[in-house]
C-alpha cells in the first residue's frame, strides 16, 4: 500500500436526521410550519390599546364658537369599545404566551365588534349627543333626539379623532387576530 492510501483520519458517517435516515437518503421530512410569531400578537395588542385609548378621546367635535373639545367616547358607546379593547388585549397577551388559535380568533372577533361600534357612531354623530343629553341632563329619549337634531342643524358635528383611533385599532386587532389564528392552525 502506498503512503497516500492510508490515512490516520477516520471517515465520518453522513449526518443523521431525527427520522433516522442519512441526510442523503430518501426520507426527507418537510419542516413543520412555524407557530405565529410574537410580532403578530404584539401588533394585535398595540391595536387593542389604540382602540382602548381612542375610547377615551373625543368622538364628536363641532365647529361651534367657544366649543372646547367635544364629546368623549366614554360618554356613550366608548364604554363598550373600552371593555372590548381591554378584553381583546388580554386575549392577545394570552395568545402570545400559549400560541392557541382560539385566542387569536376570539381577539379578532372582538376587533370586528369594535369596528362595528365605531362605524355606527361615525355614521351618526348625533347618536352620541343624544346619549350625553339623556345621561347628563336627565331628559327623555325624544327630547334628547330633538335637541341633538337642532344642534346638528346649527353646528357642523363630525366624527372626532377617538372614533378614528378606535376604528384603526379595531381593524388591526381583526386582521392580526385572523392572521394569528391561521398561522396557529397551520402549526398544529
C-alpha positions in Angstrom: 0.0 0.0 0.0 1.1 3.5 -0.7 1.5 6.0 2.0 -1.3 8.1 0.4 -4.0 5.4 0.6 -3.9 5.1 4.3 -4.8 8.0 6.4 -4.8 8.5 10.1 -8.0 10.4 9.9 -11.2 8.5 10.4 -14.0 8.9 7.9 -17.2 10.2 9.4 -20.6 8.8 8.7 -23.2 11.0 6.9 -25.2 13.2 9.4 -28.4 11.6 10.6 -31.7 13.4 10.8 -34.3 12.9 13.5 -36.1 10.4 11.3 -33.0 8.1 11.4 -32.2 8.2 7.7 -28.9 9.7 6.5 -29.2 13.2 5.0 -28.5 11.8 1.6 -31.3 9.2 2.0 -34.8 9.2 0.7 -36.5 10.0 3.9 -36.7 13.8 3.9 -39.2 15.4 6.2 -40.6 18.8 5.3 -40.2 21.4 8.0 -43.2 22.0 10.2 -45.0 25.3 9.7 -43.9 27.9 12.2 -46.2 28.9 15.0 -47.4 32.6 14.9 -44.5 34.9 15.7 -44.7 37.1 18.8 -44.8 40.1 16.4 -48.4 39.2 15.4 -49.6 39.2 18.9 -47.6 42.3 19.9 -49.1 44.3 17.0 -52.6 43.0 17.8 -52.1 44.1 21.4 -51.0 47.5 20.1 -54.1 47.7 18.0 -56.3 46.9 21.0 -54.5 49.5 23.1 -55.1 52.1 20.3 -58.8 51.2 20.4 -58.8 51.5 24.2 -57.2 54.9 24.2 -59.4 56.1 21.4 -62.4 55.1 23.5 -61.5 57.9 25.9 -60.8 60.6 23.3 -63.3 62.9 21.6 -65.7 61.0 19.4 -67.8 64.1 18.3 -66.4 67.5 17.6 -68.3 70.6 16.4 -67.4 73.9 14.8 -69.4 75.9 17.3 -67.7 79.1 18.6 -66.4 78.7 22.1 -66.7 74.9 21.9 -64.0 73.3 23.9 -63.1 69.8 22.9 -66.1 67.7 22.1 -67.9 64.7 23.4 -65.7 61.8 24.6 -66.4 58.2 23.7 -66.8 57.2 27.3 -69.9 59.4 27.5 -71.6 56.8 25.3 -70.7 53.7 23.3 -67.0 54.3 24.2 -67.6 52.3 27.3 -68.4 49.3 25.1 -65.3 49.7 23.0 -63.2 50.3 26.1 -64.2 47.0 27.6 -64.0 45.1 24.3 -60.5 46.5 23.7 -59.3 45.6 27.2 -60.6 42.0 26.8 -59.0 41.7 23.3 -55.6 42.9 24.6 -55.8 40.4 27.4 -56.7 37.6 24.9 -53.8 38.6 22.6 -51.4 38.5 25.6 -52.6 35.0 26.4 -52.4 34.0 22.8 -48.7 35.2 22.7 -48.0 33.1 25.7 -49.9 29.9 24.7 -50.0 30.2 20.9 -53.6 28.9 20.9 -55.5 29.5 17.7 -58.8 30.1 19.5 -57.5 33.1 21.5 -56.4 34.8 18.3 -59.8 34.1 16.7 -61.8 35.5 19.7 -59.5 38.5 19.8 -60.1 39.1 16.1 -63.9 38.8 16.5 -63.7 41.4 19.3 -61.8 43.6 16.9 -64.7 43.2 14.5 -67.2 44.2 17.2 -65.1 47.3 18.0 -65.1 48.3 14.3 -68.9 47.9 14.1 -69.5 50.2 17.1 -67.0 52.7 15.7 -68.7 52.6 12.2 -72.2 53.1 13.7 -71.0 56.2 15.7 -69.1 57.6 12.7 -72.2 57.4 10.5 -74.4 59.1 13.1 -72.5 61.6 15.3 -75.9 62.9 16.7 -76.3 59.5 18.4 -73.6 60.3 21.0 -75.0 63.8 21.5 -78.4 62.2 22.3 -76.8 59.8 24.7 -74.9 62.6 26.5 -78.1 64.7 26.9 -80.1 61.8 28.2 -77.4 60.8 30.8 -76.2 64.3 31.9 -79.4 66.3 31.6 -81.9 63.5 32.5 -84.2 64.3 29.6 -86.3 61.7 27.8 -85.1 60.0 24.6 -87.5 62.0 22.5 -86.4 65.4 23.9 -82.7 64.4 23.6 -83.2 63.3 20.0 -84.9 66.6 19.1 -82.2 68.7 20.8 -79.4 66.7 19.1 -81.2 67.2 15.7 -81.4 71.0 16.3 -77.7 71.1 17.4 -76.8 69.3 14.2 -78.7 71.9 12.1 -76.9 74.8 13.9 -73.4 73.3 14.1 -71.3 71.0 12.0 -70.8 67.9 14.0 -68.2 65.4 12.8 -66.5 62.3 14.0 -63.6 63.1 16.3 -60.2 61.6 16.5 -61.2 59.0 19.0 -63.5 57.3 16.6 -60.7 57.0 14.0 -58.4 55.6 16.7 -60.9 53.0 17.7 -61.5 52.1 14.0 -57.8 51.7 13.3 -57.1 49.7 16.4 -60.1 47.5 15.7 -59.0 46.8 12.2 -55.5 46.0 13.4 -57.0 43.6 16.0 -59.3 42.0 13.5 -56.6 41.5 10.8 -53.9 40.3 13.1 -56.3 38.1 15.1 -57.3 36.4 11.8 -53.6 36.1 10.7 -52.6 34.7 14.1 -55.4 32.2 14.0 -54.4 30.9 10.6 -50.8 30.6 11.5 -51.6 28.8 14.8 -53.9 26.4 13.0 -51.2 25.7 10.3 -48.6 25.0 13.0 -50.7 22.2 14.5 
